[in-house]
Amino acid sequence: MNKIPLLIFSLVVFSFGCSHSQVKSPETINIDAIKLNHQAMDSYFNSLLPASAHDKTLKKALNLLNQAIAIDSNYYGAYSNKMVFQAELNQPDSAFVIAKLIVKNGQKMSQL
């Protein structure tokens, strides 16, 4: 799968998620899911590592995001971050599945 269509689709999904008026309020997100999402993002942004270590860090972050999604399956932020990390790990098919899920379930998802 070409990265450009995935990038364009990701931007559409992001725009949809940010502007959708029927999205649940952040107060409905499970606090443990939020903490795991923040840990995943900290892990990602705090790593100034060579490519091989970067991939390992991304996989660790994906594991945290999977845990966050297991706790709160309507947490948009965790799905969005998962999609980006999968694309960065050259897993465009998996990222595309998550993108379609976000579009399909956007109204049910909580943002933060």
Backbone hydrogen bonds in HBPLUS format (Angstrom, degrees):
<---DONOR---> <-ACCEPTOR-->    atom                        ^
c    i                          cat <-CA-CA->   ^        H-A-AA   ^      H-
h    n   atom  resd res      DA  || num        DHA   H-A  angle D-A-AA Bond
n    s   type  num  typ     dist DA aas  dist angle  dist       angle   num
A0007-LEU N   A0003-LYS O   2.84 MM   4  6.02 154.6  1.90 149.7 156.8     1
A0008-ILE N   A0004-ILE O   2.93 MM   4  6.18 164.7  1.95 157.3 160.8     2
A0009-PHE N   A0005-PRO O   2.84 MM   4  6.00 163.4  1.87 148.7 153.7     3
A0010-SER N   A0006-LEU O   2.78 MM   4  5.93 152.5  1.86 145.7 154.0     4
A0011-LEU N   A0007-LEU O   2.95 MM   4  6.23 154.0  2.02 148.3 154.6     5
A0012-VAL N   A0008-ILE O   3.04 MM   4  6.35 152.6  2.11 147.4 154.9     6
A0013-VAL N   A0009-PHE O   2.89 MM   4  6.17 160.8  1.92 151.6 156.7     7
A0014-PHE N   A0010-SER O   2.82 MM   4  6.03 161.4  1.85 150.5 155.9     8
A0015-SER N   A0011-LEU O   2.89 MM   4  6.04 162.9  1.92 146.3 151.0     9
A0016-PHE N   A0012-VAL O   2.84 MM   4  6.03 157.3  1.89 148.8 155.7    10
A0017-GLY N   A0013-VAL O   2.87 MM   4  6.11 161.8  1.91 152.2 156.8    11
A0018-CYS N   A0014-PHE O   2.92 MM   4  6.13 155.4  1.98 151.7 158.3    12
A0019-SER N   A0015-SER O   3.01 MM   4  6.02 146.1  2.13 146.8 154.5    13
A0020-HIS N   A0016-PHE O   3.03 MM   4  5.66 126.2  2.33 146.6 154.6    14
A0024-LYS N   A0109-MET O   3.23 MM  85  6.09 138.3  2.41 137.0 141.7    15
A0028-THR N   A0025-SER O   3.14 MM   3  6.00 170.0  2.15 125.0 128.1    16
A0029-ILE N   A0026-PRO O   3.07 MM   3  5.56 170.8  2.07 120.5 123.0    17
A0033-ALA N   A0030-ASN O   3.06 MM   3  5.35 123.2  2.39 104.2 118.0    18
A0034-ILE N   A0030-ASN O   3.12 MM   4  6.53 153.2  2.20 150.0 158.0    19
A0035-LYS N   A0031-ILE O   2.98 MM   4  6.26 158.2  2.03 147.4 152.7    20
A0036-LEU N   A0032-ASP O   3.06 MM   4  6.30 158.8  2.10 146.4 151.5    21
A0037-ASN N   A0033-ALA O   2.98 MM   4  6.20 157.6  2.03 148.1 154.2    22
A0038-HIS N   A0034-ILE O   2.93 MM   4  6.20 158.9  1.98 152.1 157.8    23
A0039-GLN N   A0035-LYS O   2.89 MM   4  6.16 151.8  1.97 146.9 155.0    24
A0040-ALA N   A0036-LEU O   2.93 MM   4  6.18 155.7  1.99 147.5 153.8    25
A0041-MET N   A0037-ASN O   2.99 MM   4  6.29 159.2  2.03 149.7 155.1    26
A0042-ASP N   A0038-HIS O   2.83 MM   4  6.03 158.8  1.87 149.4 155.7    27
A0043-SER N   A0039-GLN O   2.87 MM   4  6.02 161.3  1.90 148.5 153.8    28
A0044-TYR N   A0040-ALA O   3.01 MM   4  6.23 153.3  2.08 144.3 151.5    29
A0045-PHE N   A0041-MET O   2.85 MM   4  6.02 177.0  1.85 160.1 160.4    30
A0046-ASN N   A0042-ASP O   2.88 MM   4  5.65 148.2  1.98 147.2 153.9    31
A0053-ALA N   A0050-PRO O   3.07 MM   3  5.47 117.5  2.47 109.8 124.3    32
A0054-HIS N   A0050-PRO O   2.80 MM   4  5.98 150.9  1.89 155.7 165.1    33
A0055-ASP N   A0051-ALA O   3.00 MM   4  6.26 157.1  2.05 155.0 158.0    34
A0056-LYS N   A0052-SER O   3.37 MM   4  6.60 153.7  2.44 135.9 142.6    35
A0057-THR N   A0053-ALA O   2.90 MM   4  6.19 152.8  1.98 147.9 155.3    36
A0058-LEU N   A0054-HIS O   2.86 MM   4  6.18 155.1  1.92 150.4 157.5    37
A0059-LYS N   A0055-ASP O   2.94 MM   4  6.19 154.4  2.01 147.1 153.7    38
A0060-LYS N   A0056-LYS O   2.99 MM   4  6.27 150.5  2.08 143.6 151.6    39
A0061-ALA N   A0057-THR O   2.87 MM   4  6.15 157.6  1.92 148.5 155.1    40
A0062-LEU N   A0058-LEU O   2.80 MM   4  6.09 152.4  1.87 148.3 156.1    41
A0063-ASN N   A0059-LYS O   3.02 MM   4  6.25 149.6  2.11 141.1 148.8    42
A0064-LEU N   A0060-LYS O   3.08 MM   4  6.47 154.7  2.15 148.9 155.1    43
A0065-LEU N   A0061-ALA O   2.91 MM   4  6.22 154.7  1.98 149.0 156.6    44
A0066-ASN N   A0062-LEU O   2.81 MM   4  6.06 152.5  1.89 148.6 156.1    45
A0067-GLN N   A0063-ASN O   3.04 MM   4  6.35 149.4  2.14 143.1 151.1    46
A0068-ALA N   A0064-LEU O   2.93 MM   4  6.25 152.9  2.01 145.5 153.3    47
A0069-ILE N   A0065-LEU O   2.87 MM   4  6.12 158.4  1.92 151.0 156.4    48
A0070-ALA N   A0066-ASN O   2.92 MM   4  6.11 146.3  2.04 139.9 149.4    49
A0071-ILE N   A0067-GLN O   3.05 MM   4  6.33 143.2  2.19 143.2 152.3    50
A0072-ASP N   A0068-ALA O   2.91 MM   4  6.18 161.8  1.94 151.5 156.7    51
A0075-TYR N   A0072-ASP O   3.24 MM   3  5.70 148.7  2.35 126.4 123.3    52
A0110-SER N   A0074-ASN O   2.54 MM  36  5.83 159.0  1.58 167.9 174.3    53
A0079-TYR N   A0075-TYR O   3.42 MM   4  6.79 161.9  2.46 150.9 155.8    54
A0076-TYR N   A0110-SER O   2.85 MM  34  5.59 148.7  1.95 147.4 157.6    55
A0080-SER N   A0076-TYR O   2.83 MM   4  6.04 166.0  1.85 163.3 167.7    56
A0081-ASN N   A0077-GLY O   2.97 MM   4  6.10 165.5  1.99 148.4 152.2    57
A0082-LYS N   A0078-ALA O   2.92 MM   4  6.01 155.7  1.98 143.3 150.8    58
A0083-MET N   A0079-TYR O   2.93 MM   4  6.15 157.8  1.98 150.8 156.1    59
A0084-VAL N   A0080-SER O   3.18 MM   4  6.46 158.5  2.23 147.5 152.4    60
A0085-PHE N   A0081-ASN O   2.95 MM   4  6.18 166.0  1.97 155.5 159.2    61
A0086-GLN N   A0082-LYS O   2.88 MM   4  6.05 158.8  1.92 152.2 158.1    62
A0087-ALA N   A0083-MET O   3.07 MM   4  6.25 157.9  2.12 144.8 150.7    63
A0088-GLU N   A0084-VAL O   2.94 MM   4  6.22 153.5  2.01 146.5 154.3    64
A0089-LEU N   A0085-PHE O   2.92 MM   4  6.16 138.6  2.09 142.1 153.2    65
A0089-LEU N   A0086-GLN O   3.17 MM   3  5.03 125.1  2.49  91.2 105.3    66
A0091-GLN N   A0086-GLN O   2.82 MM   5  5.04 149.0  1.91 149.1 152.1    67
A0090-ASN N   A0087-ALA O   3.03 MM   3  5.07 152.1  2.11 109.1 111.5    68
A0095-ALA N   A0091-GLN O   3.00 MM   4  6.26 161.7  2.03 156.2 162.2    69
A0096-PHE N   A0092-PRO O   2.82 MM   4  5.93 152.0  1.90 145.3 152.6    70
A0097-VAL N   A0093-ASP O   3.08 MM   4  6.34 149.1  2.17 142.7 150.2    71
A0098-ILE N   A0094-SER O   3.16 MM   4  6.49 157.4  2.22 148.4 153.4    72
A0099-ALA N   A0095-ALA O   2.90 MM   4  6.19 155.4  1.96 147.4 154.9    73
A0100-LYS N   A0096-PHE O   2.93 MM   4  6.18 158.9  1.98 150.1 154.7    74
A0101-LEU N   A0097-VAL O   3.03 MM   4  6.25 151.2  2.12 142.6 150.9    75
A0102-ILE N   A0098-ILE O   2.90 MM   4  6.21 153.0  1.97 151.7 158.6    76
A0103-VAL N   A0099-ALA O   3.08 MM   4  6.37 163.0  2.11 150.6 154.5    77
A0104-LYS N   A0100-LYS O   2.88 MM   4  6.03 162.2  1.91 149.5 155.0    78
A0105-ASN N   A0101-LEU O   2.90 MM   4  5.95 159.6  1.94 149.3 154.1    79
A0106-GLY N   A0102-ILE O   2.86 MM   4  5.28 102.9  2.46 142.7 153.6    80
A0108-LYS N   A0105-ASN O   2.96 MM   3  5.55 139.3  2.13 119.2 130.3    81
A0109-MET N   A0106-GLY O   3.30 MM   3  5.33 147.2  2.41 100.0 109.0    82
